[in-house]
Structures are given as C-alpha cells and as structure tokens.
Amino acid sequence: MGTADGPSEELEIEGTVPGRAYQYGQVLPAAPADRGRHQWWMPLLDGTERIGLLCLTAATDDTRTHEDMELLS
C-alpha cells in the first residue's frame, strides 16, 4: 500500500526515532521542519496496547495540532 508521497516502505525499528516512538508510546518529531511541513512519528494505540505507527505531516506545530494528533492516535 502506498501513500500520497509514494510507496510505503519497511522501517527499521531498533535504534531509530520511529522505534522510540513505538517503544515509549510517545509522539516524536520525525525530522526538522521543512518549508512549513512538520512531521511526527505517532504510535497507534488501542487502550494501552501499541498496534502500529503513523508518520503524520502538518503545516503547523501548535497546541491544536498536537491535540488533534493525540485524538487521532
């Protein structure tokens, strides 16, 4: 399955930012902001069970964006 930016790819988890986001259950920045694009790695949760990981891109990095990310996960 692909994304709007291209095909999805398998990610290394051990020793990476996506791995830490998944392991600790925290939203972490994916990369420094680039031309008004902010990216985060977000663990997908079912209660306390981690079921996946999502890379999210947004135009803003504000409180409302972070609240929306938490609601989404």
C-alpha positions in Angstrom: 0.0 0.0 0.0 1.3 3.4 -0.8 0.9 7.0 0.4 0.4 10.3 -1.2 4.1 10.8 -1.2 4.9 7.4 -2.7 5.0 3.8 -1.8 5.3 2.7 1.8 8.5 1.0 2.9 9.6 -1.2 5.7 11.2 0.7 8.6 14.0 -0.3 10.8 12.8 0.0 14.4 15.8 -0.8 16.6 17.7 2.4 17.4 15.5 4.8 15.3 13.1 7.6 16.1 10.1 5.6 14.8 11.3 2.7 17.1 11.5 5.0 20.1 8.0 6.5 19.4 6.6 3.0 19.2 8.5 1.6 22.2 7.7 4.5 24.6 4.3 5.3 23.2 5.1 9.0 22.6 4.7 11.3 19.7 8.2 12.3 18.5 9.4 14.6 15.7 10.3 12.8 12.5 12.6 15.4 11.1 13.3 19.1 11.4 10.6 21.4 9.9 11.0 21.8 6.1 9.2 24.6 4.3 6.3 24.8 6.6 5.9 21.0 6.9 6.2 19.4 10.3 6.4 15.6 10.7 6.0 13.4 13.7 6.0 9.7 14.4 2.9 8.7 16.3 2.2 5.4 18.0 -1.2 4.0 17.3 -2.8 2.7 20.5 -5.8 0.5 21.5 -6.0 1.4 25.1 -2.5 0.7 26.3 -1.7 -1.8 23.5 0.5 -0.5 20.8 -0.8 -1.6 17.4 1.2 0.4 14.9 3.0 3.6 14.0 1.9 6.5 11.9 4.0 9.3 10.3 2.0 12.4 10.3 2.7 15.7 8.4 1.1 19.0 9.2 1.5 22.6 8.2 1.5 23.9 11.8 3.2 22.9 15.0 0.9 24.3 17.6 -1.2 23.1 20.6 -4.3 22.4 18.4 -2.2 20.2 16.0 -0.8 18.2 19.0 -4.3 17.8 20.5 -5.6 16.5 17.1 -2.7 14.1 16.8 -3.4 12.7 20.3 -7.1 12.3 19.4 -6.2 10.5 16.2 -3.9 8.0 17.9 
